[in-house]
Amino acid sequence: MKPEPFVHLHLHTGYSMLDGACRVAKVMDFAAQENMPAVAITDHGVMFGTIDFYKAAVKNGIKPIIGCEVYVARGSHKERKTEEAKAGSYHLVLLAADATGYMNLARLVSTAHIDGFYYKPRIDKELLAKHSKGLIGLSACLKGEVPGALSRHDMPSALKAGCEYEDILGKGNFFVEVQNHELKEQKDANSHMHEFTKKSGIPLVATNDVHYIQKAHAAAHDVLLCIQTQAKFSDPDRMRYHTNEFYMKTRKEMEEAVKEFPDSINRTLEIAERCNVTMRFDERHFPTFSVPKGMSEKEYLVKNAHEGITKRYGIANPDKPANARERDIMKRFDYEISVIDGTNFINYFLVVWDFVRFALENNIPVGPGRGSGGGSLSAYVLGITNIDPLRYNLVFERFLNPSRVSPPDFDIDFCQARRGEVIEYVRSKYKPENVAQIVTFGSLGSKTVIRDIGRVLEIDFATCDRLSKLVPDDPKITLAKALEESPEFKKASENDPACRRILTYAMVLEGLPRNTGTHAAGVVIGEKPLIQIVPLSLDKDGQIITQYPKDPLGDIGLLKMDFLGLKTLTVVDEAIKLIQKTSGVRIELDRLPYDDKPTHDLFNRGDTVGVFQLESSGMRDLIRRIGINKIEDLIAMIALYRPGPMRMLQDYVNRKSGKATVTYDHPLLEPILKETYGVMVYQEQVQMAANILAGYSLGEADLLRRAMSKKDKDKMEEERASFVEGCGKTNKIAPKLAAKIFDNIQQFAGYGFNKAHSAGYAIISYQTAYLKANYPAEFMSALLSSEMGNSEKLPVFIAECLEMDLKILPPDVSRSDVRFTPEAKDAIRFGLAGIKNVGEGVSAAMVSERRKNGPFKSLFDICTRLGGQQVNKKVFESLIDCGALD
């Protein structure tokens, strides 16, 4: 028999940072088990988890109620210095009844962070009144204004506050929470509840201020509070919840807890019935790119693309291809445009094209492309990417699949030093209020949680460090998995009292959010002010960021872009400028010869310290063993040198070196797998194999690839039957052979790498290797400059210079530049900014003064010309110590 329904309207998930210990999935499990038709999320002052919570609830057939426990300032939310501000804020639970309520809630929470933050993100009653439509208010815990007054036996203040909230929210939209956590103050408040509701007419509702799911989790929650407050578990004066009653109770337990108020139980169902927010995941809020008057978006995109086709492929008139080659190129282009148009992503391509164009026109280095975007010929001819998909046999459907329409994702690398200029251009073009960076969350990972709990329990650091190091180094590792995979960790969990004690709490707390951060590259761009679409916050630098992380932003239809800062692009750009300065040679990266002997010799010697993606000792050893003969070898190396496909890597090495025979399961696979010696290395090869052998479209083949990587057994049996049938119909391949081919493809598919991504990285690898092989002094100067201030890497690169017979000349105030610079072909002058305690500002001032008024003649001359404010005692000591003033 199913339990009678009840709804928790006041619940804190893990996004009530280091206070809530409720995992969303576990909340839904419990709600489903206890026949709870709905459940609310009411985290402290934030809406971080809203989308995850909503999707999990819907998936489990439970109604999600979107809410937040906000902080209400006693006066103005903008005041910080008054006595009222210092006295702290009241708590108030707000639930969204409809779409208007959700938008008002998001705006209130955003404004609390942007304008009202003072210890906590605060709103005030005036602000609440402006944005009250569609909201239902609950009085919150003892820190709420009404319960707080009742606990002090102050009925007049309670009635005044209750009526004020009812006036603001509207009659019938404010309820007083009745709770019982066996606290004295709560009992005091509850003793006045009947009188309060009789005098005010404001109804009561039962809640439990849920912070953890099971009663048994109370001690782990106590530890979590210690992590938050950096307290010791043994400290008698630390912040704590004084009972173990803040858990997700059953209806029966709630009836017992508030038995004096029986009507308050079913009122949770009445309120839940009124809360009907439906999130839309089929909308787009992309910014609109303005095209010239008289042209459609598609016409403008095609016009620019045709210009690129002429430039990239030499097709004089793209509308009238002159031969078979030109017809093939235009057929691919026209197909891509039809898919881009059919999926309504023309505007998206224009937005990306425009900011890449801005970067290129302003000489901001842009990477060739990363991710699956390199498979798009349209992106290549528009200049968004610099990878020829025809040369490298890349698949467009890996990027944008018409069989499974999801937003394409261009990840663009920019010069690290100038990436900010591109973001500022986007802010300016689409208005600052429409652009923001994206929140990220650090979590209590398996190693972190051991150390954090150990500190709280006062277990010595050495023990905690030893235990955390027993957990395997795998980003996806969990403690449960570590106990299975690490015999030493399992043994410690059984025999080491400290480990057992830590794990008692760690198994409950592992994986909960620990802190917020800002995505290193992610930027979201909307069609209108983001505050009208998504809740916002501020990062530690006072910059506006979204409260939703990257994936939920995509779910609700916002354009999220990765503006990645890649230091290597800065190094390459600086090296090219130094080459032009020292030798007059202008290097054009697009025209580098891919058969350059010095570059191949450098690869095959394994001299790849400082070469992008090829610096590790393992990769250098691998290159020496098998040799690089062409750019395709480099693409394969980058794709294969990962933990997962190591068996495939050995197979590839053996076949390439002639130690094993290159074989193919079917002759039709040879054109697909020839460049990788019969080994299926790339995801695109999986698509092509399904396309050629079984007659799948490339879009359908991409769905097959995705399914294979997820290893769903039932789905795989369906796919196997379709594949075998397709092979028979398309190529008359016998079922037994077709099944064998399917099994082999499935085995590779789980480890296959995106070739477009590998090709983009291989191009940068080749560029850095070319510069190092042909212009060593200039390249190493740029590389050394990029690591100024990095005491770990700078000595490594200085040692590499010496290995290359490049002399490192000492710093000299009369000869050194700010950064490292080549002197002759076999020497590099140490940059002044590379000297500890000197820095770029002082160095730039010294070099500028020297260029204007000639070399410095003495220490006194430097003091006289620069003044003591710029060059202080510490700077002089450092210059003297390193011999720069000799």
HELIX and SHEET records of a PDB file:
HELIX    1   1 VAL A   24  GLN A   33  1                                  10    
HELIX    2   2 THR A   50  LYS A   59  1                                  10    
HELIX    3   3 GLU A   83  LYS A   86  1                                   4    
HELIX    4   4 ALA A   99  ILE A  114  1                                  16    
HELIX    5   5 LYS A  125  LYS A  130  1                                   6    
HELIX    6   6 GLU A  145  SER A  151  1                                   7    
HELIX    7   7 MET A  155  LEU A  169  1                                  15    
HELIX    8   8 LYS A  184  ASN A  190  1                                   7    
HELIX    9   9 MET A  193  SER A  200  1                                   8    
HELIX   10  10 LYS A  215  HIS A  217  5                                   3    
HELIX   11  11 ALA A  218  THR A  229  1                                  12    
HELIX   12  12 ARG A  251  ALA A  257  1                                   7    
HELIX   13  13 ASP A  263  ARG A  274  1                                  12    
HELIX   14  14 GLU A  297  TYR A  313  1                                  17    
HELIX   15  15 ALA A  324  GLY A  342  1                                  19    
HELIX   16  16 ILE A  346  GLU A  361  1                                  16    
HELIX   17  17 GLY A  371  GLY A  375  5                                   5    
HELIX   18  18 LEU A  377  LEU A  382  1                                   6    
HELIX   19  19 PHE A  396  ARG A  398  5                                   3    
HELIX   20  20 ARG A  419  TYR A  430  1                                  12    
HELIX   21  21 PRO A  432  ASN A  434  5                                   3    
HELIX   22  22 SER A  446  VAL A  456  1                                  11    
HELIX   23  23 PHE A  461  LYS A  469  1                                   9    
HELIX   24  24 LEU A  479  GLU A  485  1                                   7    
HELIX   25  25 PRO A  487  ASN A  495  1                                   9    
HELIX   26  26 PRO A  497  LEU A  509  1                                  13    
HELIX   27  27 LEU A  530  GLN A  532  5                                   3    
HELIX   28  28 LYS A  550  ASP A  555  1                                   6    
HELIX   29  29 LYS A  567  SER A  583  1                                  17    
HELIX   30  30 LEU A  589  ARG A  591  5                                   3    
HELIX   31  31 LYS A  597  ARG A  605  1                                   9    
HELIX   32  32 SER A  617  ILE A  626  1                                  10    
HELIX   33  33 ILE A  631  LEU A  640  1                                  10    
HELIX   34  34 MET A  646  LYS A  656  1                                  11    
HELIX   35  35 PRO A  667  LEU A  669  5                                   3    
HELIX   36  36 GLU A  670  LEU A  673  1                                   4    
HELIX   37  37 LYS A  674  THR A  676  5                                   3    
HELIX   38  38 GLN A  683  ALA A  694  1                                  12    
HELIX   39  39 LEU A  698  LYS A  710  1                                  13    
HELIX   40  40 LYS A  713  ASN A  731  1                                  19    
HELIX   41  41 PRO A  735  ALA A  749  1                                  15    
HELIX   42  42 LYS A  755  ASN A  774  1                                  20    
HELIX   43  43 PRO A  776  SER A  786  1                                  11    
HELIX   44  44 LYS A  793  GLU A  803  1                                  11    
HELIX   45  45 LEU A  832  GLY A  834  5                                   3    
HELIX   46  46 GLY A  839  ASN A  853  1                                  15    
HELIX   47  47 LEU A  859  LEU A  866  1                                   8    
HELIX   48  48 LYS A  873  ASP A  881  1                                   9    
SHEET    1   A 6 ALA A  38  ILE A  41  0                                        
SHEET    2   A 6 LYS A  63  VAL A  72  1                                        
SHEET    3   A 6 TYR A  90  ALA A  96 -1                                        
SHEET    4   A 6 LEU A 135  LEU A 138 -1                                        
SHEET    5   A 6 PHE A 174  VAL A 178  1                                        
SHEET    6   A 6 LEU A 204  ALA A 206  1                                        
SHEET    1   B 3 ALA A  38  ILE A  41  0                                        
SHEET    2   B 3 LYS A  63  VAL A  72  1                                        
SHEET    3   B 3 ARG A 122  ILE A 123  1                                        
SHEET    1   C 6 ASP A 411  CYS A 415  0                                        
SHEET    2   C 6 LEU A 559  LEU A 566  1                                        
SHEET    3   C 6 PRO A 513  ILE A 525 -1                                        
SHEET    4   C 6 VAL A 435  SER A 443 -1                                        
SHEET    5   C 6 ILE A 544  THR A 546  1                                        
SHEET    6   C 6 LEU A 536  LEU A 538 -1                                        
SHEET    1   D 3 LYS A 807  LEU A 809  0                                        
SHEET    2   D 3 ALA A 827  ARG A 829  1                                        
SHEET    3   D 3 THR A 821  PRO A 822 -1                                        
END                                                                             
